[in-house]
Amino acid sequence: MDEEVKITETTETPAGTGSAADKVMKAKDIRSVSKKQVVTKILVQIGLYVFLTAVAIAVLFPFYWMLISSFKTIDEYNATVPTLWPKQFVWYNYRGLFVDILPGEVPGLEEGMEVAGELNLGRLFFNTCLVGIVSTILSLIVTVLSAYAFARLEFKGKNLLFGALLATMMIPGELFTITNYVTVSDFGWLNTFTALIVPFLVSVFYIYLLRQNFLQIPNELYLAAKVDGTSDLKYLWKVMIPLSAPTLISITILKMMGAWNSYIWPRLVANDTMHMLITVGLRGTGFVDAATNMVNYPAQMAAVVLVTLPLLLVFMFFRKYIMRGVSRSGIKG
Amino acid sequence: MKDLENSLSPSGGEEQRESGAKGFIVRHAEIFRLLPAAVCGLLGIVLLLAPLAPMLSGDFTQAGNNFTGYSVFGSTGRQAGVTVPVVLIVVLGVLCVLFAAAAGIFRKIRSSIWCDAVACLFTVTAFATGLGQALWFGSSVGVFSVLCLVIGLIAAAAAVGETVLHARLLSTRDDKTEWKAQYNHWKAWIYLLPALVILAIFTLWPIFNTLRMSMLKDYDGLAQIGGETFEFGFANFAAVASYSKFLTCLGNTMLLTVITVPISTMLALLIAVGLNSIKFLRKTFQTIFFLPYVTNGIAIGMVFMAMFQMIGGGPTTEPISIGIINNIIKAFGGKAINWVNAGSSYWANMSVLIIYIVWNALPFKILVLLGGLQSVNKQYYDAAKVDGASRSRIFWRITVPLLSPMIAYVVITGFIGGFKEYTSIVGIFGDSMGPVGDKGKLNTMVGFIYDNIDQNQGRASAAALILFAIIFVVTMINLYVSKKKVHY
């Protein structure tokens, strides 16, 4: 590497003096250097691919391990030398998450073995989807209205209010959680869906994101619509929302992902089975086998696969929108 | 219509010339129009301070029955009802202050009939709350309840009177366009209303309340319902700072942050530069590297736990299986390590956490840095190539300086996220925040706050404020350093 620099530097200095012979020399040197460069470039490229592949394997390995473990029998999982591919594919780890498997019903499953204990995955899925969908819809309505007010409508104190809202983004969420927990208990909202939906309905960051998008829409459109006698709401619905659909999709996906991944708040306010969310249920279940008093890892991994899979599917389809939203926020969900 | 105007305008003129009290009001109508807003503002402030007042006077037994009573678990009899008016008061107070700010301070003196009507509505509601409170508590009405009632009454009367007056004034003028502009003005607030109400309850109020709770020694909502009083002062902060468990949490958090942020940033930078200089398979790699971001932190933490876990056995007995990671280590000629089981060493636990946190933090950093790299002007690299600069030189002299804003961004967000680390530890070690038999060994600052949240909200608040202060200071230091080093 350093050699290259020296070569080119030495060729560069006489080039300035500019005799014909020097120029020929220089051209030759450059050609030889570029040959060298081609070789190093190929080597560097190979090195890069090796490095990136190694990192990719490190990134993918947990997913791979989770997936194959969920198809193993518990005996195979507990083998002294772990297998990298299941010798025998079994599905009962998944089935056991939704229904009770009776002893001796499935070959390979020892008698008295419970797969997932009290975990009711169907109910958890339902709760999480309900909370996710309702909070996303309400959040979108509130966000669109406020972003519109901040972007298009004129009122005194607009910038001051907006600045104050942005300032609250600096405060760590834990500071709010303590009081919100007390407030929610005071309202009698413990163990209700309301407690899971309402407190985080308004996200200053989403308002900010959407406002920036609204501001990019030329004001002439608004004025033209006004001349035609369009009402604000109609303009918002017919022009602003379609034009900022990508941002709205980003917000929708991030909000849904937030509901799916949230743990701290749901664990605090909704602990009963009727309102528990998926992550809380997953972490709260021991997957401990009553018979052997050992953790049933294949069943646990099956549950983890079912929690992870929807996210990965959403990511496959909406990759662009997720990345766009994420690169601006720096927050998860 | 015209006839109506003609018939009205002379009367307006007459009003102008009229003397006495009525004339005075008309001549100084602008000042009077401010009245409801000003009263509303005052009322709002009083209403906001009302829950704080018993705390300052130190009369907590009565306070439990009157204003504060943040009954955490209170669900029986009268005490369950106590809490609701308090929250209502706060909400109304916030609304009133907002209204006053909007109507009085940031607006022109001229107002429209609509804003007066809204002012009227607010004040009447506030008045009704005061009245409701007085009726509800009967003989044990506090001083502030009475005060609210009186002020609410005055404000309501003033607002009603002013509205009527203003309506008469407006009808004498032909300022329909102005009227419309004023209406538009108010529409913005209507659009903002849902967001502002929720923010007031769940964002604005917690800011005040956290400060309040942190100043009351060992504050506990449940104990307060029982009539317990709390000492006012900085006792919570002193208790938190000298609490050995807190110091463990602080140490763990600091250590995790200081180790994971540089590692993940360096690694992400290398990967981003690597991705930027390849063409074939770039999209595939990019997608793979982003995958950890779209996963559930708890769920994948459980996978990491399973990978590092030794199955069966204990500190003395041989395990049935040493786990996949230990098998890989053995395949490369290493020795099996007790990573996460009972009796595992602190640094073994820490290594697992660091690996997991870095694994989790990479996607975001790669995304930001790669985005930055792709927006770098290619001319710099062409110029460097012409000059024959080496790769390492290009990296340190062109890539890093041009990328420094993005690097600063990921480092700052990394530090903030690092100080709030919690779910990755729960994911791996569960609620016990440590390996079996060693509860709380790996607890963090946020974990400490949540441990105290339902028993000792005073201490939790103090810890939260300390956390906020640390994050603030670290961010300021980061910004200061990046101001010196970052090339914009």
Boltz contact constraints between the chains, C-beta under 6 A:
constraints:
  - contact:
      token1: [A, 1]
      token2: [B, 390]
      max_distance: 6.0
  - contact:
      token1: [A, 4]
      token2: [B, 390]
      max_distance: 6.0
  - contact:
      token1: [A, 5]
      token2: [B, 390]
      max_distance: 6.0
  - contact:
      token1: [A, 8]
      token2: [B, 388]
      max_distance: 6.0
  - contact:
      token1: [A, 48]
      token2: [B, 274]
      max_distance: 6.0
  - contact:
      token1: [A, 48]
      token2: [B, 278]
      max_distance: 6.0
  - contact:
      token1: [A, 52]
      token2: [B, 274]
      max_distance: 6.0
  - contact:
      token1: [A, 52]
      token2: [B, 285]
      max_distance: 6.0
  - contact:
      token1: [A, 55]
      token2: [B, 271]
      max_distance: 6.0
  - contact:
      token1: [A, 56]
      token2: [B, 288]
      max_distance: 6.0
  - contact:
      token1: [A, 59]
      token2: [B, 288]
      max_distance: 6.0
  - contact:
      token1: [A, 62]
      token2: [B, 303]
      max_distance: 6.0
  - contact:
      token1: [A, 65]
      token2: [B, 307]
      max_distance: 6.0
  - contact:
      token1: [A, 66]
      token2: [B, 303]
      max_distance: 6.0
  - contact:
      token1: [A, 78]
      token2: [B, 311]
      max_distance: 6.0
  - contact:
      token1: [A, 78]
      token2: [B, 320]
      max_distance: 6.0
  - contact:
      token1: [A, 78]
      token2: [B, 321]
      max_distance: 6.0
  - contact:
      token1: [A, 80]
      token2: [B, 321]
      max_distance: 6.0
  - contact:
      token1: [A, 82]
      token2: [B, 324]
      max_distance: 6.0
  - contact:
      token1: [A, 82]
      token2: [B, 327]
      max_distance: 6.0
  - contact:
      token1: [A, 142]
      token2: [B, 194]
      max_distance: 6.0
  - contact:
      token1: [A, 142]
      token2: [B, 195]
      max_distance: 6.0
  - contact:
      token1: [A, 145]
      token2: [B, 191]
      max_distance: 6.0
  - contact:
      token1: [A, 146]
      token2: [B, 192]
      max_distance: 6.0
  - contact:
      token1: [A, 146]
      token2: [B, 195]
      max_distance: 6.0
  - contact:
      token1: [A, 149]
      token2: [B, 188]
      max_distance: 6.0
  - contact:
      token1: [A, 149]
      token2: [B, 191]
      max_distance: 6.0
  - contact:
      token1: [A, 149]
      token2: [B, 192]
      max_distance: 6.0
  - contact:
      token1: [A, 153]
      token2: [B, 188]
      max_distance: 6.0
  - contact:
      token1: [A, 155]
      token2: [B, 185]
      max_distance: 6.0
  - contact:
      token1: [A, 155]
      token2: [B, 188]
      max_distance: 6.0
  - contact:
      token1: [A, 156]
      token2: [B, 106]
      max_distance: 6.0
  - contact:
      token1: [A, 156]
      token2: [B, 107]
      max_distance: 6.0
  - contact:
      token1: [A, 157]
      token2: [B, 106]
      max_distance: 6.0
  - contact:
      token1: [A, 168]
      token2: [B, 203]
      max_distance: 6.0
  - contact:
      token1: [A, 172]
      token2: [B, 420]
      max_distance: 6.0
  - contact:
      token1: [A, 172]
      token2: [B, 468]
      max_distance: 6.0
  - contact:
      token1: [A, 174]
      token2: [B, 446]
      max_distance: 6.0
  - contact:
      token1: [A, 174]
      token2: [B, 449]
      max_distance: 6.0
  - contact:
      token1: [A, 174]
      token2: [B, 464]
      max_distance: 6.0
  - contact:
      token1: [A, 175]
      token2: [B, 210]
      max_distance: 6.0
  - contact:
      token1: [A, 175]
      token2: [B, 464]
      max_distance: 6.0
  - contact:
      token1: [A, 175]
      token2: [B, 468]
      max_distance: 6.0
  - contact:
      token1: [A, 176]
      token2: [B, 206]
      max_distance: 6.0
  - contact:
      token1: [A, 178]
      token2: [B, 453]
      max_distance: 6.0
  - contact:
      token1: [A, 178]
      token2: [B, 457]
      max_distance: 6.0
  - contact:
      token1: [A, 178]
      token2: [B, 460]
      max_distance: 6.0
  - contact:
      token1: [A, 178]
      token2: [B, 461]
      max_distance: 6.0
  - contact:
      token1: [A, 179]
      token2: [B, 206]
      max_distance: 6.0
  - contact:
      token1: [A, 179]
      token2: [B, 209]
      max_distance: 6.0
  - contact:
      token1: [A, 179]
      token2: [B, 210]
      max_distance: 6.0
  - contact:
      token1: [A, 180]
      token2: [B, 202]
      max_distance: 6.0
  - contact:
      token1: [A, 180]
      token2: [B, 206]
      max_distance: 6.0
  - contact:
      token1: [A, 181]
      token2: [B, 453]
      max_distance: 6.0
  - contact:
      token1: [A, 182]
      token2: [B, 70]
      max_distance: 6.0
  - contact:
      token1: [A, 182]
      token2: [B, 221]
      max_distance: 6.0
  - contact:
      token1: [A, 185]
      token2: [B, 72]
      max_distance: 6.0
  - contact:
      token1: [A, 186]
      token2: [B, 70]
      max_distance: 6.0
  - contact:
      token1: [A, 186]
      token2: [B, 83]
      max_distance: 6.0
  - contact:
      token1: [A, 199]
      token2: [B, 202]
      max_distance: 6.0
  - contact:
      token1: [A, 201]
      token2: [B, 198]
      max_distance: 6.0
  - contact:
      token1: [A, 202]
      token2: [B, 195]
      max_distance: 6.0
  - contact:
      token1: [A, 202]
      token2: [B, 198]
      max_distance: 6.0
  - contact:
      token1: [A, 202]
      token2: [B, 199]
      max_distance: 6.0
  - contact:
      token1: [A, 261]
      token2: [B, 296]
      max_distance: 6.0
  - contact:
      token1: [A, 263]
      token2: [B, 298]
      max_distance: 6.0
  - contact:
      token1: [A, 263]
      token2: [B, 423]
      max_distance: 6.0
  - contact:
      token1: [A, 279]
      token2: [B, 296]
      max_distance: 6.0
  - contact:
      token1: [A, 279]
      token2: [B, 298]
      max_distance: 6.0
  - contact:
      token1: [A, 283]
      token2: [B, 298]
      max_distance: 6.0
  - contact:
      token1: [A, 297]
      token2: [B, 306]
      max_distance: 6.0
  - contact:
      token1: [A, 304]
      token2: [B, 299]
      max_distance: 6.0
  - contact:
      token1: [A, 304]
      token2: [B, 302]
      max_distance: 6.0
  - contact:
      token1: [A, 304]
      token2: [B, 303]
      max_distance: 6.0
  - contact:
      token1: [A, 307]
      token2: [B, 296]
      max_distance: 6.0
  - contact:
      token1: [A, 307]
      token2: [B, 299]
      max_distance: 6.0
  - contact:
      token1: [A, 308]
      token2: [B, 295]
      max_distance: 6.0
  - contact:
      token1: [A, 308]
      token2: [B, 299]
      max_distance: 6.0
  - contact:
      token1: [A, 311]
      token2: [B, 294]
      max_distance: 6.0
  - contact:
      token1: [A, 311]
      token2: [B, 295]
      max_distance: 6.0
  - contact:
      token1: [A, 315]
      token2: [B, 294]
      max_distance: 6.0
  - contact:
      token1: [A, 327]
      token2: [B, 367]
      max_distance: 6.0
  - contact:
      token1: [A, 327]
      token2: [B, 368]
      max_distance: 6.0
  - contact:
      token1: [A, 327]
      token2: [B, 371]
      max_distance: 6.0
  - contact:
      token1: [A, 330]
      token2: [B, 413]
      max_distance: 6.0
